[in-house]
Amino acid sequence: MPESGHSLQRLKPRILVIDDDPNVGSMLTAVFEATRRYAIEVERDPQIAIATARIFRPHLLILDVVMPGLDGVELAARLQKEVRLRDCPIIFFTGVAEDEIPPGTAPGGHPIGYVRKGAADADIVAAVDRLLAGGGPGGAAGGE
């Protein structure tokens, strides 16, 4: 008997996108849904992102750095204190230059990647694939 779409959805790696810009959430949802390999959830409010992550239990987090109320670097630190999320790789998807993100945002060697907003869809997917495969963050994907 074939599995339902709902069952298949659970088998896909789960990606939680946390970005206050609804256009970014929509764009990343379209990029990852087009691959048919990922389950995507978008949270626009960084203040409730930890609760969303507890429920969704992502395999990878994509965070903006500049958000109102709680920036992505601080949010990453808080998420990494969660027992079930501490090994979850993080990609900063942002317009902030990589060298402007404070060092040490990855306690305990937590894998962190960096992709500039405006990067090609293939570069975004490649960064996710690399971290999910355990290959480490690798180089940054550029954008405009």
C-alpha positions in Angstrom: 0.0 0.0 0.0 1.5 3.4 -0.9 2.4 5.8 1.8 0.3 8.9 2.2 1.7 12.3 1.4 1.6 13.1 5.1 3.8 10.1 5.9 6.2 11.0 3.2 6.4 14.6 4.5 7.7 13.2 7.8 10.5 11.3 6.1 11.8 14.5 4.4 14.4 16.6 6.2 12.7 19.4 8.0 13.9 23.0 7.5 12.8 25.8 9.7 13.2 29.3 8.2 13.2 32.2 10.6 13.0 35.5 8.8 10.8 38.5 9.5 10.5 39.3 5.8 7.5 37.4 4.3 9.0 37.6 0.9 12.1 35.7 2.0 10.0 33.0 3.6 7.9 32.6 0.5 10.9 32.5 -1.8 12.8 29.9 0.3 9.6 27.8 0.6 9.3 27.8 -3.2 13.0 27.0 -3.7 12.9 24.0 -1.3 9.4 22.8 -2.3 10.7 22.7 -6.0 13.3 20.1 -5.0 10.6 17.9 -3.5 13.2 16.8 -0.9 12.4 18.9 2.1 9.6 19.8 4.5 9.6 23.6 5.1 8.2 25.7 8.0 8.5 29.5 8.1 8.4 31.5 11.3 8.4 35.3 11.0 8.6 36.2 14.6 12.0 35.5 16.2 10.4 35.8 19.7 8.4 32.6 19.2 10.8 30.8 17.0 12.1 28.6 19.8 8.5 27.3 20.5 8.0 26.7 16.8 11.3 24.8 16.6 10.3 22.6 19.6 7.2 21.6 17.8 8.5 21.3 14.2 11.8 19.7 15.3 13.9 20.8 12.3 16.9 19.0 10.9 18.3 22.4 9.8 17.6 26.1 10.7 17.9 29.0 8.3 18.1 32.3 10.1 18.2 36.0 9.1 20.7 38.0 11.2 18.9 41.3 11.4 15.4 41.0 12.8 13.4 43.2 15.2 13.4 42.3 18.9 15.9 39.4 18.7 18.7 39.2 16.1 19.6 35.9 14.4 22.9 35.6 16.3 21.3 35.7 19.7 18.4 33.5 18.5 21.0 30.9 17.3 22.6 30.9 20.7 19.3 30.4 22.4 18.3 27.6 20.0 21.6 25.8 20.6 20.8 25.7 24.3 17.7 23.5 23.5 18.6 19.8 24.0 16.7 18.7 21.0 18.2 21.4 18.8 21.8 21.6 19.9 23.0 19.5 17.0 20.8 21.2 14.4 22.9 23.0 11.8 22.3 26.6 11.1 22.6 28.7 8.0 22.6 32.4 8.3 20.7 33.7 5.2 21.2 37.4 5.3 22.3 40.6 3.7 24.9 41.2 6.5 28.4 40.5 5.4 29.8 37.2 6.8 32.7 39.0 8.5 30.1 41.2 10.4 28.6 38.1 12.1 30.4 37.8 15.5 32.7 34.9 15.8 31.8 32.2 18.3 28.2 32.0 17.3 28.5 28.2 17.2 29.1 26.9 20.7 30.6 23.5 20.8 31.6 23.4 17.2 28.0 23.6 16.0 27.9 23.6 12.2 27.1 27.0 10.8 26.8 28.1 7.2 26.4 31.4 5.6 24.5 32.4 2.4 24.0 36.0 1.2 20.5 37.0 0.3 20.3 37.2 -3.5 22.4 34.0 -3.9 21.3 31.6 -6.7 18.7 29.0 -5.7 21.2 26.2 -6.5 23.7 27.8 -4.1 21.1 27.9 -1.3 20.1 24.3 -1.8 23.8 23.2 -2.1 24.5 24.9 1.3 21.6 23.0 2.9 22.7 19.7 1.3 26.3 20.2 2.5 25.3 20.8 6.1 22.7 18.0 6.2 25.2 15.6 4.8 27.6 16.5 7.6 30.1 18.1 5.3 30.4 21.3 7.3 29.7 24.8 6.3 32.1 25.1 3.4 32.4 28.4 1.5 29.9 31.1 1.6 27.5 31.5 -1.3 27.5 35.0 -2.7 24.7 37.2 -3.8 23.9 40.7 -4.6 
